[in-house]
Amino acid sequence: LTALYMKQMENNMNNIEWKYGEGTTLLELTEYIEGTYGAHYTNKNNDVQTLDVFESRGTLSSTSIDNAIKYLMRYGKKSGKNKMDLIKAMHYLVLATGFDRKNGEFDSDTIYEK
């Protein structure tokens, strides 16, 4: 993401009245995800990430959900109430959502119940 995009996103987040600080959390999550692209485990040519292997095996969604569970269960145990455990869990849920969306796995495009 570009700095301009992040600034626009931050401005949009500031225009919403977030009762529980969701906007700040979404910005932190976005910044974290952006930062992971240079830090993923890759092959020696840096062109294949571990996530690419999971995707090719068709297990990216289930592996991501499993990893989210791991970080949620770790929250409050390793390094106390470590915010990064929650951020990492959310990142893995975003990955699962994106993978399933890309593969047409959702029964509906509805994002909330009326």
For each residue, the residues with C-beta under 8 A, 3 or more apart:
1: 5 6 9 30 34
2: 5 6
3: 6 7
4: 7 8
5: 1 2 8 9
6: 1 2 3 9 10 27 30 31 34
7: 3 4 10 11
8: 4 5 11 12
9: 1 5 6 12 13 27 30
10: 6 7 13 14 27
11: 7 8 14 15
12: 8 9 15 16
13: 9 10 16 18 23 24 26 27
14: 10 11 23
15: 11 12
16: 12 13 23
17:
18: 13 21 22 23 24
19: 22
20:
21: 18 24 25
22: 18 19 25 26
23: 13 14 16 18 26 27
24: 13 18 21 27 28
25: 21 22 28 29
26: 13 22 23 29 30
27: 6 9 10 13 23 24 30 31
28: 24 25 31 32 83 87
29: 25 26 32 33 87 90 91 94
30: 1 6 9 26 27 33 34
31: 6 27 28 34 35
32: 28 29 35 36 84 87 88 91
33: 29 30 36 37 91 94
34: 1 6 30 31 37
35: 31 32 38 39
36: 32 33 39 40 91
37: 33 34 40
38: 35
39: 35 36
40: 36 37 49 50 51
41: 49 50
42: 45 46 47 48 49 50
43: 46 47 48
44:
45: 42 48
46: 42 43
47: 42 43
48: 42 43 45 52 53
49: 40 41 42 52 53
50: 40 41 42 53 54
51: 40 54 55 60 95
52: 48 49 55 56
53: 48 49 50 56 57
54: 50 51 57 59 60 63 64
55: 51 52 58 60 99
56: 52 53
57: 53 54 60
58: 55
59: 54 62 63
60: 51 54 55 57 63 64 95 96 99
61: 64 65 95 96 99 100 105
62: 59 65 66 96
63: 54 59 60 66 67
64: 54 60 61 67 68 92 93 95 96 99
65: 61 62 68 69 92 93 96
66: 62 63 69 70
67: 63 64 70 71 88 89 92
68: 64 65 71 72 88 89 90 92 93 96
69: 65 66 72 73 89
70: 66 67 73 74
71: 67 68 74 75 85 86 88 89 92
72: 68 69 75 85 86 89
73: 69 70 77
74: 70 71 77 78 82 85
75: 71 72 81 82 85 86 89
76: 80 81 82
77: 73 74
78: 74 82 85
79: 82
80: 76
81: 75 76
82: 74 75 76 78 79 85 86
83: 28 86 87
84: 32 87 88
85: 71 72 74 75 78 82 88 89
86: 71 72 75 82 83 89 90
87: 28 29 32 83 84 90 91
88: 32 67 68 71 84 85 91 92
89: 67 68 69 71 72 75 85 86 92 93
90: 29 68 86 87 93 94
91: 29 32 33 36 87 88 94 95
92: 64 65 67 68 71 88 89 95 96
93: 64 65 68 89 90 96 97
94: 29 33 90 91 97 98
95: 51 60 61 64 91 92 98 99
96: 60 61 62 64 65 68 92 93 99 100
97: 93 94 100 101
98: 94 95 101 102
99: 55 60 61 64 95 96 102 103 105
100: 61 96 97 103 105 106
101: 97 98 104 105 106
102: 98 99
103: 99 100
104: 101
105: 61 99 100 101
106: 100 101 109
107:
108:
109: 106
110: 113
111:
112:
113: 110
114:
